[in-house]
């Protein structure tokens, strides 16, 4: 396998992993606002 093909495969695997991770967060009810920094309470 050429270096370009390996790099393309790596990009595909990373993108699939990210989609799975964020899809799971969404299914569990997490939203981007949940990760916003908040001041000391």
Secondary structure, 3 states (H helix, E strand, C coil): CCHHHHHHHHHHHHHHHHHHHHHHHHHCCCCHHHHCCCCCC
